[in-house]
Amino acid sequence: MHTKDIKRIVLTGGPCAGKTTALVRIIEHFSNLGYKVFTIPEVPTMFTQAGMDYLTQNHGFFYEGEKATLEIQIALEDRFMRMAQTCTEPCVIVCDRGTMDISAYMQPDMWNDITGSIGTSTQELLTRYDAVLHLVSAADGAEQFYTTSNNAQRLERADEAGLKVARMLDKKVVKAWTGHPHLRVINNTVDFDRKLNRVLKEISNVLELPQPIETERKYIVEVTGQLPEETIESDITQTYLVADPGCEVRLRRRGWNGKYVNIHTTKKTISPTEELLTERQVTGNLYESLLGQADPYRQTIHKLRRSFIWQGQFFELDTYLTPVTNLTILETKGMGRHEDIKFPPFLKVKEDITGNTRYYNYNLALKH
């Protein structure tokens, strides 16, 4: 079996986000579909239980502990990949947190030092995984469900100060994984079951299993105030390529802090209710050559994206630069109904355009 058939997925998130329950659900769901599911345990928890103190003031001890944590994480993932290659059935490896989570708990200099000393880098570590699913902490927007009782190793308490720490960690972890082409942030919703179903849907997408077509909530908005400090800004250019009927092929380049990721996406409608989504990362050279297949009837879309978590919900705010201007669209995924959404006070909702085909990127790109 070739390595590419084995998908490696990271399940991460802030404290008390529902990872443990999600892991159980993933094993059940995909085992029933005939997959061999491997789950890599959370390495920092193993280390804490073995006597590592991540809050130590002893710099040398902390450094060696963090370096060992990263080395063991990589080794576990690699060994399980080798085991998976011997299996006859399709495999999926789910990591309870991944290598980049470790970086969220230390200064960037130390992280660069540790990765350099073991011969790797942030960029290399990001490419180890096919997808990263970040479950938002219950401390943000679902406080009534926040508990520390199910994890004796948890350092954040359930009081207001503890919730604040948990929210901050949540955002640090999202930031650590920014740049991964398939990073999905999974909201807290009123209904925990819906959160888990979104996890299963995202993994199914990575495994290229047909999915029910789901409309994301979209609104035309006006920004009336200051966005949160932890907002991640990126620059997106999106070009549609010539494709078969019933198929949409797009090429996207996303840049932030001088780094770029290129994604080739194919969306194929199988039936009125089902679609198949395939995403792959492409090199800069391949990206340039694929631009030669651009759809002559469509213009390239250029927009500024600002992503942030507000009260446990992940929002993407797109401001269009070309071919349309004066248009800012707010999008939130995995939210079932309008009334479930906690709109941030710094945004004024002007129109609900959920399901309005006029505002699909594919149609906005049309040359008139």
Wavefront OBJ file of the C-alpha trace (Angstrom):
o trace
v 0.000 0.000 0.000
v 1.314 3.432 -0.913
v 1.729 6.090 1.790
v -0.627 8.491 0.025
v -3.555 6.178 0.767
v -3.050 6.672 4.495
v -4.441 9.972 5.715
v -2.988 11.600 8.800
v -5.307 13.959 10.679
v -4.716 16.124 13.754
v -7.501 16.674 16.240
v -6.624 19.700 18.317
v -8.319 22.525 20.182
v -8.369 24.555 23.328
v -9.001 23.054 26.775
v -12.348 21.269 27.161
v -13.278 21.318 23.477
v -14.683 17.797 23.249
v -11.653 16.056 21.728
v -11.985 12.913 23.850
v -15.617 12.376 22.838
v -14.788 13.228 19.212
v -12.042 10.562 19.139
v -14.472 7.877 20.313
v -17.001 8.968 17.666
v -14.324 8.961 14.919
v -13.186 5.423 15.786
v -16.778 4.126 15.763
v -17.881 5.918 12.607
v -14.912 5.124 10.364
v -14.420 1.556 11.664
v -18.023 0.933 10.601
v -17.110 2.185 7.120
v -14.294 -0.380 6.882
v -11.315 1.796 7.895
v -8.566 0.788 10.266
v -8.364 3.772 12.633
v -5.142 4.403 14.531
v -5.192 7.047 17.273
v -1.955 8.542 18.551
v -2.280 9.529 22.235
v -1.617 13.058 23.461
v 2.123 13.090 24.158
v 2.256 16.058 26.617
v -0.299 14.273 28.842
v 1.869 11.114 28.819
v 4.894 13.242 29.727
v 3.041 15.039 32.549
v 1.968 11.700 33.994
v 5.584 10.537 33.787
v 6.895 13.529 35.753
v 7.454 16.312 33.215
v 6.536 19.762 34.572
v 5.593 22.145 31.755
v 5.250 25.011 34.254
v 8.785 24.653 35.597
v 10.986 27.729 35.986
v 14.042 25.556 35.263
v 14.913 26.578 31.693
v 17.143 23.563 30.953
v 14.538 21.090 32.219
v 11.779 22.805 30.216
v 13.894 22.836 27.038
v 14.829 19.146 27.273
v 11.246 18.205 28.125
v 9.783 20.104 25.166
v 12.434 18.744 22.807
v 11.706 15.184 23.977
v 7.953 15.811 23.605
v 8.433 16.802 19.957
v 10.829 13.908 19.230
v 8.442 11.323 20.716
v 5.465 12.872 18.897
v 7.284 12.549 15.539
v 8.518 9.039 16.349
v 5.038 7.807 17.331
v 3.477 9.232 14.176
v 6.189 7.702 11.976
v 5.977 4.261 13.603
v 2.200 4.160 13.262
v 2.523 5.213 9.621
v 4.811 2.208 9.052
v 2.330 -0.097 10.801
v -0.528 1.335 8.723
v 1.394 0.561 5.542
v 1.188 -3.161 6.375
v -2.628 -3.103 6.635
v -4.766 -4.388 3.800
v -7.791 -2.201 4.588
v -7.777 1.618 4.124
v -6.266 3.410 7.129
v -6.611 6.736 8.832
v -4.266 7.967 11.576
v -5.762 10.460 14.019
v -3.322 12.328 16.240
v -4.625 13.669 19.553
v -2.832 16.981 19.015
v 0.115 17.218 16.637
v 3.632 18.610 16.459
v 2.636 22.268 16.014
v 0.591 22.253 19.225
v 3.872 22.043 21.126
v 4.963 25.400 19.656
v 1.967 27.193 21.223
v 3.446 26.756 24.708
v 6.840 28.407 24.204
v 8.593 31.423 22.720
v 9.228 31.342 18.927
v 13.035 31.471 19.458
v 13.037 28.329 21.563
v 10.755 26.574 19.085
v 13.058 27.437 16.167
v 16.016 26.266 18.211
v 14.378 22.923 19.088
v 13.102 22.200 15.559
v 16.490 23.148 14.077
v 18.350 20.897 16.533
v 16.353 17.838 15.424
v 16.590 18.723 11.740
v 13.084 19.928 10.990
v 11.119 23.188 10.667
v 7.606 24.601 11.054
v 7.009 24.346 7.305
v 8.073 20.694 7.236
v 5.964 19.803 10.280
v 2.849 21.401 8.784
v 3.152 19.203 5.676
v 3.051 15.985 7.745
v -0.723 16.099 8.031
v -3.589 15.906 5.546
v -5.911 17.924 7.766
v -6.009 19.757 11.083
v -9.335 20.021 12.906
v -9.394 22.551 15.708
v -12.283 22.214 18.152
v -12.996 25.509 19.909
v -12.763 25.371 23.720
v -16.036 25.369 25.648
v -14.465 28.259 27.590
v -15.375 30.415 24.603
v -19.116 30.645 24.047
v -20.176 27.417 25.804
v -18.933 28.213 29.330
v -21.706 26.218 30.992
v -20.102 23.047 29.581
v -16.561 23.961 30.626
v -15.221 21.528 33.187
v -11.797 20.488 34.389
v -12.990 17.358 36.147
v -12.456 15.007 33.195
v -8.730 15.738 32.913
v -6.664 15.673 36.081
v -3.688 17.046 34.112
v -5.552 20.209 33.160
v -3.993 23.379 34.520
v -6.782 25.817 33.632
v -9.418 26.180 36.336
v -13.120 26.679 35.658
v -13.238 30.153 37.220
v -13.176 33.391 35.203
v -9.364 33.615 35.249
v -9.118 29.978 34.158
v -11.611 30.546 31.342
v -9.540 33.499 30.171
v -6.384 31.346 30.046
v -8.291 28.644 28.162
v -9.541 31.153 25.559
v -6.047 32.529 25.079
v -4.594 29.020 24.623
v -7.332 28.241 22.137
v -6.319 31.174 19.940
v -2.599 30.415 20.331
v -3.189 26.890 19.043
v -5.174 28.160 16.005
v -2.303 30.536 15.283
v 0.262 27.724 15.543
v -1.540 25.776 12.815
v -2.222 28.759 10.528
v -0.779 28.013 7.145
v -1.973 24.459 7.032
v -4.001 24.186 3.795
v -6.721 22.092 5.436
v -7.095 23.768 8.826
v -10.743 23.730 9.856
v -11.921 25.481 13.001
v -14.988 23.764 14.448
v -17.390 26.043 16.307
v -19.155 25.591 19.555
v -22.810 25.400 18.724
v -25.837 25.011 20.952
v -25.749 21.354 20.082
v -22.577 19.356 20.841
v -23.739 16.607 18.493
v -23.604 19.031 15.606
v -20.017 19.887 16.514
v -19.104 16.176 16.365
v -20.926 15.692 13.062
v -18.898 18.524 11.590
v -15.700 16.666 12.647
v -16.916 13.500 10.886
v -17.842 15.527 7.788
v -14.404 17.166 7.578
v -12.623 13.812 7.922
v -14.945 12.325 5.284
v -13.899 15.169 2.945
v -10.227 14.314 3.477
v -10.989 10.637 2.774
v -12.811 11.772 -0.383
v -16.140 10.273 0.623
v -19.277 11.874 -0.908
v -20.953 14.348 1.450
v -24.398 15.888 1.745
v -24.391 19.403 0.288
v -24.471 21.876 3.141
v -25.030 25.599 2.877
v -22.765 27.799 4.941
v -24.278 30.859 6.560
v -23.246 33.999 4.684
v -24.002 37.668 5.301
v -23.140 40.954 3.704
v -21.737 43.048 6.536
v -20.131 46.348 7.330
v -17.201 46.554 9.752
v -18.096 49.193 12.330
v -15.404 48.663 14.970
v -12.118 47.058 15.942
v -11.561 43.377 15.095
v -10.124 41.076 17.834
v -6.393 41.304 18.448
v -5.827 37.668 17.421
v -7.365 38.158 13.956
v -5.386 36.356 11.248
v -5.133 38.262 7.981
v -4.476 36.595 4.664
v -4.488 37.575 1.026
v -6.391 35.270 -1.332
v -6.413 35.026 -5.111
v -8.811 32.535 -6.632
v -8.844 31.461 -10.267
v -11.429 29.133 -11.801
v -10.149 26.608 -14.333
v -11.910 25.113 -17.339
v -13.876 22.074 -16.091
v -16.395 19.416 -17.135
v -20.114 20.123 -16.628
v -21.263 19.551 -13.025
v -17.712 20.128 -11.865
v -16.057 23.229 -10.404
v -12.258 23.463 -10.367
v -10.493 26.317 -8.652
v -6.937 27.296 -7.901
v -6.336 29.312 -4.779
v -3.217 31.034 -3.494
v -3.330 32.146 0.097
v -0.601 34.344 1.546
v 0.018 35.582 5.085
v 3.190 37.006 6.667
v 5.071 36.533 3.386
v 4.302 32.776 3.206
v 2.149 31.205 0.486
v 0.086 28.047 0.093
v -1.460 26.925 -3.210
v -4.539 24.700 -3.241
v -6.204 22.971 -6.175
v -9.867 22.145 -5.388
v -12.348 20.080 -7.383
v -16.014 20.123 -6.414
v -18.116 17.555 -8.199
v -21.898 17.288 -7.851
v -22.854 13.605 -7.710
v -26.597 14.091 -7.162
v -28.868 17.015 -6.182
v -28.013 16.370 -2.525
v -24.423 15.031 -2.650
v -21.046 16.332 -3.694
v -17.432 15.175 -3.691
v -14.741 17.650 -2.691
v -11.066 16.992 -3.423
v -8.312 19.341 -2.288
v -4.596 19.050 -2.906
v -1.666 21.303 -2.267
v 0.371 22.229 -5.366
v 3.868 23.648 -5.784
v 4.515 27.185 -7.005
v 5.621 25.868 -10.413
v 2.542 23.694 -10.867
v 0.357 26.597 -9.748
v 1.866 28.837 -12.449
v 1.392 26.213 -15.165
v -2.213 25.428 -14.096
v -3.077 29.128 -14.514
v -2.824 28.373 -18.250
v -6.102 26.430 -17.885
v -7.980 29.455 -16.483
v -11.644 29.697 -17.487
v -11.756 32.483 -20.147
v -15.278 33.465 -19.027
v -14.264 34.218 -15.458
v -12.019 36.784 -13.805
v -9.640 36.070 -10.956
v -11.053 36.915 -7.558
v -8.792 38.811 -5.179
v -9.884 39.299 -1.579
v -8.558 40.024 1.881
v -9.593 37.457 4.474
v -9.685 38.119 8.198
v -10.357 35.065 10.398
v -11.134 35.202 14.094
v -12.904 33.406 16.944
v -15.671 35.352 18.660
v -17.543 33.757 21.584
v -16.615 30.264 20.503
v -17.563 30.746 16.868
v -15.091 30.915 14.017
v -15.751 33.608 11.441
v -14.188 34.405 8.085
v -14.575 37.961 6.880
v -13.811 38.444 3.181
v -13.396 41.918 1.712
v -13.374 41.777 -2.087
v -10.794 43.813 -4.013
v -11.490 42.531 -7.581
v -13.553 41.960 -9.747
v -16.126 43.429 -7.305
v -15.493 46.134 -4.727
v -17.385 47.523 -1.741
v -18.385 43.999 -0.745
v -17.586 42.360 2.596
v -19.016 38.917 3.279
v -19.070 37.196 6.665
v -19.127 33.408 6.613
v -19.528 30.885 9.389
v -19.455 27.124 8.936
v -21.316 24.389 10.763
v -23.973 26.717 12.147
v -27.422 25.350 11.459
v -29.660 28.350 11.958
v -29.436 32.120 11.915
v -30.498 32.330 15.575
v -27.536 30.150 16.667
v -25.068 32.819 15.559
v -23.628 35.289 18.034
v -22.753 38.199 15.782
v -19.772 40.280 16.922
v -20.648 43.850 17.968
v -18.040 45.323 15.572
v -20.002 44.052 12.538
v -23.286 45.339 11.180
v -25.272 42.677 9.305
v -26.833 44.187 6.189
v -28.236 41.133 4.415
v -28.496 37.366 4.886
v -27.248 35.889 1.587
v -27.125 32.222 2.655
v -27.842 30.108 -0.426
v -28.051 33.183 -2.696
v -26.210 31.956 -5.813
v -25.547 35.504 -6.994
v -22.908 35.818 -4.262
v -21.116 32.513 -4.908
v -17.474 33.208 -5.778
v -17.982 31.179 -8.951
v -20.653 33.632 -10.090
v -18.949 36.787 -8.806
v -16.024 35.856 -11.067
v -18.192 35.824 -14.236
v -17.224 38.338 -16.897
v -20.202 40.462 -17.900
l 1 2 3 4 5 6 7 8 9 10 11 12 13 14 15 16 17 18 19 20 21 22 23 24 25 26 27 28 29 30 31 32 33 34 35 36 37 38 39 40 41 42 43 44 45 46 47 48 49 50 51 52 53 54 55 56 57 58 59 60 61 62 63 64 65 66 67 68 69 70 71 72 73 74 75 76 77 78 79 80 81 82 83 84 85 86 87 88 89 90 91 92 93 94 95 96 97 98 99 100 101 102 103 104 105 106 107 108 109 110 111 112 113 114 115 116 117 118 119 120 121 122 123 124 125 126 127 128 129 130 131 132 133 134 135 136 137 138 139 140 141 142 143 144 145 146 147 148 149 150 151 152 153 154 155 156 157 158 159 160 161 162 163 164 165 166 167 168 169 170 171 172 173 174 175 176 177 178 179 180 181 182 183 184 185 186 187 188 189 190 191 192 193 194 195 196 197 198 199 200 201 202 203 204 205 206 207 208 209 210 211 212 213 214 215 216 217 218 219 220 221 222 223 224 225 226 227 228 229 230 231 232 233 234 235 236 237 238 239 240 241 242 243 244 245 246 247 248 249 250 251 252 253 254 255 256 257 258 259 260 261 262 263 264 265 266 267 268 269 270 271 272 273 274 275 276 277 278 279 280 281 282 283 284 285 286 287 288 289 290 291 292 293 294 295 296 297 298 299 300 301 302 303 304 305 306 307 308 309 310 311 312 313 314 315 316 317 318 319 320 321 322 323 324 325 326 327 328 329 330 331 332 333 334 335 336 337 338 339 340 341 342 343 344 345 346 347 348 349 350 351 352 353 354 355 356 357 358 359 360 361 362 363 364 365 366 367 368
